[in-house]
Amino acid sequence: MDGLQINVIASGSMGNCYAVYDGETGLLIEAGIPIIKIKQSLGFGLSTVSAVLISHEHMDHAKAVKDLMKYGIDVYMSAGTAAVLNISGHRLHVVGSGEVFEIGSYEIMAFPTKHDAREPLGYFIQSRHNGLNLLFFTDTYYLEYIFEDVDYIMAECNYSKAILSKNLRDGVISKVLYERIYRSHMSLETLKEFLKAMDLKKLKQIYLLHLSDTNSDADLFKDEIQRLTGAEVITT
């Protein structure tokens, strides 16, 4: 295979789960759907999954963690996430912000994100097998770091500020929900500013994750990010 194989199993407030394969090692990122659905998406076999990366403790990202550990799969997350989920054992690998670790053919760096969770993380994943890399972040209203020479990006693009404000004015959402979304998720506008600060000459694909059912517009988001980056854009 020439690139990374990325399979969006689920994305959104009802659950998030993504499979990544570089031709040698298979990873799951997030496990926020029932274990049976994960198994179905993988042809009822978990043998191709070397490990699971979890961003934070909310159930739409971590629902199946304990079940996956029971199947003998290693899970990686922050100490804060593990504490809230109340999990331990030899299948748990606690990683800290800035820590670099290896899983199979991958070298992975964890970095902090901004969300209403104990210790949320994003991941920069580099494949030693094919030399390609992937930047993953979700459920964060801002990123502190800029990454260079990125081949693939999986980024939250939850809402548009214009749509969110209109929905507040029209009574579609409450002031409380408006404030929570604004303070815990990434908008189209913030993502665009982040991408403008990066060197995107190597970017092949960008996946827009966790689009809100109410506060987003998939076609608009895809068009704007496509024009900005010149890369293939996949909305999920």
Secondary structure, DSSP 4 states (H G I P E B T S, - for coil): --S-EEEEEE-STT--EEEEE-SS-EEEE---S-HHHHHHHTTT--TT--EEE---S-HHHHTTHHHHHHTT-EEEE-HHHHHHHT--STTEEE--TT-EEEETTEEEEEEE--SSSSS-EEEEEEETTTS-EEEEE-S-S-------S-SEEEEE--B-HHHHHHHHHTTSS-HHHHHHHHHHS-BHHHHHHHHHTS--TT--EEEEE---TTT--HHHHHHHHHHHH-SEEEE-
